[in-house]
Amino acid sequence: MILATAVRNAMLDAATALLGGGTLQLQTSANAPVATLTLSNPAFAAASNGSATAYEITSDTNAAGGTVAHAYLRKADTTELIKLTVTATGGGGEITMSSLVVGAGDTIGVQSFVLSKSAS
């Protein structure tokens, strides 16, 4: 199946509309929270060319700490909507970090975040 850009944009817009005021939570392989960052409301700009760019994401200034294995985008009611891969820089994950090890009490922030949906 090959999706037209208009379909990809509509899919992203529908998904990101649910995320306003939600969170981006980094988790260990055992699903324990490492850091929880708050999304804006609305969380994303309208999708264009199969991608949606996040508005400001509030840093977690007191991370729980641990080794990050994956992340979830959650609704404000904490319902998990989208699971994302997380790797060290250069590892090809949907989220990349300079180090996957986060210390307790560390501040974790996001410089930029774009969700994309491929045509296939």
N, C-alpha and C positions, 0 to 999 in steps of 0.2 A: 504494500500500500504506500502510495506517495501522497503526502498531504500538501495542498496548496497553501501558500503563505497566509491567506485569509483564514483558513481553518486553524492553522497553528497559532495565529494571533488570537483567535476566538477562544481556543483552548487555554492559552496562557492567561488571557483576561478573566476568564471564568474562575480559574484556579487562584490567581493572585487576588481577586476580589474577596475571597474568603479569608485572606491572611491579614487584613487590616487590624493593627493592634495586637497581633500575635507575636510569636517568638521564633528565633532561630536558635535551636538548642544543639550544642555540640555534646556528643555522648561517647562513652567508652564502648568497647566491644560487648560488655555486659549490660549496656543500655543505661548506665549510671550517668547522670548529668555532670558535665565538666564545666560548661559555661552556658548561660542563657542570655541572649541578646534580644532586645525588644524592637519589633518592627514598627514603623510609622503607621498611621491610619489616615489615608490609604497607604498600603505598603509598597505598591509598585506603580510606575507610570504605565500608560497604555502600551500594549505590545506593538512592536513594529519589526517587520522582517523576521518574525519567529523568535523574538527576544523581548523580555520585559526587564527593565532596570529598576532596582529597588530604590526607594527614597531613603532618607537617613535611617540608619540602624543604630540604636543606642547601645553603647558598649556595656559589657558586664564588668563592673569595677571591683568585684569580689568573687572571682571564679572559685568553684568548688575544687578544681584541680583534677588531674588524671591524664591519661593518654587518649587522645581523640581518635576514634575509629570511624565515625559517621556522624551525620547531623540530620535533624528533622526540622522542617518548617511546620509550625503549628498554628492553628487558629487561636484566637484570644481565649477560648474555653479549653485550651490545651489539646484538642483533637489533632493527632498527627496526620498531616496531609501529604507531605512530600519528603521522602528519604533521599539524602544526598551522600555521595561518596566524598571522603575527606582524605587527602594525601599530603605529604610534604611537598614543597615547591618542586615542580618538575615531574611529579608523579602522575599527573593527568587526572586528578580528582575534580569533581564538580566544585569543590572548595579546596584551595591549597593554602597551607600554612607553612611558615618558615620552620616551625618545630611543632610536632604533634603532642609534645609533653607540655602541659600547662600546670603551673604551680598553684597551690591553694592561695587565694587572695590576689592572684594576678588580675590585671585588667586585660580583657580580650575585646578587640574592636574589629570592624570590617571597613576596609577602604572603599570597596565597591563590590556590588553583587548583581549579577545578571542571570536570570533564568532563561534558558533557550529550549526550544522544541525543534528537533530536526525534521526534515521532510519525510524521512522514512522511519 
